[in-house]
């Protein structure tokens, strides 16, 4: 059997193929082991927030109406409806009638004073005189006096002080003069006090009479036989703010 011989051309081709194969293997090995170096690293810090996930939506609960087994009743009667009044009441007009003036002596209990009407002739005075028709005592007349020998009542005690000023009237700076008439009983106590001329304030008027009846005491009037009798006193009392030493405006001497 003959063995084929290789020619120099065949050996050259085989050497070239073997070299190409080895070069390919070397390239593949180098490419597989190559490491890529990273570029410049950015050192800046970036802040970012992490939002929490939103809560789940509420679960919808569907209501299932339950039909009542109770029998239905009758409808209720219609309700009443209120309607505003179309008529407006007018503001009442109150007319205050001024009381008539009362003529009074400047000082009480001075029947012999000329300014109080005392005279030795007949006349309409209110003091003591020889004759007259006044309310004082006289030798003769149709007044309330009993005659020439009776004695007038004399004040013993009792005062209206500045601290007695009604609080509401004092705060409102209300002042005024109250004219009163009251009876001195045989016991010396004061009764039946009435206001003959108002101060313009009901509280001042009422306080004046109340304090006079509570505090004032007199030695009663006496007739010609020396027996105590009732008598009438007419006086004025002034309420003045800012006078701490003010006492009763009128009192028997």
Secondary structure as GFF3:
##gff-version 3
##sequence-region A 1 253
A	DSSP	alpha_helix	8	33	.	.	.	ID=ss1
A	DSSP	three_ten_helix	114	116	.	.	.	ID=ss2
A	DSSP	beta_strand	154	157	.	.	.	ID=ss3
A	DSSP	three_ten_helix	162	164	.	.	.	ID=ss4
A	DSSP	alpha_helix	167	171	.	.	.	ID=ss5
A	DSSP	beta_strand	176	184	.	.	.	ID=ss6
A	DSSP	beta_strand	190	197	.	.	.	ID=ss7
A	DSSP	alpha_helix	202	215	.	.	.	ID=ss8
A	DSSP	beta_strand	217	219	.	.	.	ID=ss9
A	DSSP	beta_strand	221	222	.	.	.	ID=ss10
A	DSSP	beta_strand	228	229	.	.	.	ID=ss11
A	DSSP	beta_strand	231	239	.	.	.	ID=ss12
###
